[in-house]
Amino acid sequence: MRVLIADDEESIVRLLKKALTKAGCAVETATNGLELLELWKISKPLTVLTDVNMPHMSGIDACQAIKALNTRVKIILMTGSIESYDAAVAAMLGPVIKKPFSLPELTTLVLSSKTWRQS
């Protein structure tokens, strides 16, 4: 499974990449929303794990653009703030995880075969 991870906190990117690589995923990373969108257009992975608040473009905006191009993409949003959590849930892009999170729980969610289509 190919996964694209985006977060502006380098330590989180390293942690997630290590955990998901160990779980058998091929992982690409981005450090802002614009880079996330551009990398997705090139490699088109079916799973995106992204922070909500990032420079240049929010994770929500980047993922809305991705969903407009491919509705089957599984998107998991991460956030550490209540305001961002509410905005992420309202965007209805997929599950939203609060930071700090459990790595085993997050890995299980990423590896689940279900895609997140909103009706």
ABEGO torsion letter per residue (X at the ends): XBBBBBBABAAAAAAAAAAAAAAGBBBBBBABAAAAAAAAAAAGBABBBBBABBBGBBAAAAAAAAAAABAABBBBBBBABAAAAAAAAAAGAEBBBBOBBBAAAAAAAAABABBBBBX
